[in-house]
Amino acid sequence: PGLRDYYKKLITLRKDTPSLHSRQWQPLDAAPSKQVYSYLRYVEPDQQPLIVVLNFSDRELEAEIALPKAFAAFGQQPLLRDLLAGEVVAMTAAGPLKVPMPAWSARILASATS
């Protein structure tokens, strides 16, 4: 798929996902910090949270993301759905989220059950 299709998908996601057009967001601590940037988007605290993860590296890596206590339950789900790739991503059971990230990639992670 080309760049135009990618942008069309982003626009559709933004229109269809309330958290992506909400003004509520919060940067997250993510490691490795020089290659990864991550933030939360949500409608209200604990309502429809999404985690956006960006990998600015030319290497595949595992991003470690610490979530605030208000969103701890969201981070304890065994599976999250990547809305951008259309796939389900397995998460770790304890500690910070560990998100597998392809090189030069982005993920928009939502609850797999929503």
N, C-alpha and C positions, 0 to 999 in steps of 0.2 A: 504494500500500500504506500501511496505517496504522501507527501507533506500536507496536501490539501485534505485528503481523507482523515489524516491525524487531527487536523484542526477542526474539521467538521465533527469528529467524535468528541473532542474537548468541548465544543460549543453545545452539543446535544447533552453531554453529561452535566454541564453547568445549568442548563435549562431544566433538566429533569431531576436534579439533586438539590434539595433545599439547603443543605449544608454548604454547598459550593457557591451559593449566592447570598449566604448569610454574612453579616459583618463580624461574626464571632470567630476568632481564630487565636491560636496560641503557639508560639515557637516551641519546639521540643529539643531536649538534649539528645544528640545523636552522635554515635561514633562509627567509624573514624570521622572526626569533625571536619577535617580538611576536604574530604571527598563527599560527605553526605549532609544534606539539609533536610529537616523534617518539621512539619507543623500539623496541628490539629485544626479542623474546621468543624463547626457544630452549630445547631440551631439555638439550643439552650444547653447549659451544662448537662451532660449525660443524655441528651436527645440527638439522635442521628449523627453521632460523631464519625468523622473520617480522618484518616491519617494520610497525609501526602508525604511521600519520601522521594527525594531526588538524589541520584548518584551521578556526580560530576567526574567520575573516574573512568579511565579507559579499561578498567578491570572489573570483573565480577567480584562482588564482596557481600558480606553479611553485615547489614546495618543493625546496630544495637540502639534501641530507642527507649528512653525512660518516659513513662507516662505520669501525669499528675494523679494524685490520689482520687480525684473526682472521676477519673476515667479508668480506674484500675480494673473494673469489671470488663470493660471493653477489651482491654489488653490481655485478659485471661482466656479469651476464646481460643479454642484449638485451631480454628480455621477463620481466615478473613478473605473476602472477595476483592480482587483487584479489579476495580471498575474500568480501568483503562485497558488492561490486557484481556479482560473477560475470563480470568482464571481464578481458582481458589488457591490460596497460599497457606501452608501449614505454619503454625506459630509454636514457639516454645511454651512450656507449661508454667515456668516460674522465672522471676527476675525480669530484666528488661526484654522487650520484644526483640526478637532476632529475625530480621526480614532479609531473605535472599534477594539480591539486587543484581541484575545483569549490568554490564558496562553501559555507561551513558543512558541510563534509564530513569523512568519515573513510575511510581505506583500510587494509586489512589485506593486506599484500603478501607473497606466498609465491612460491617457484620455480614457473615456468610448467610445468615438466616433472614436478612431483610430483603 
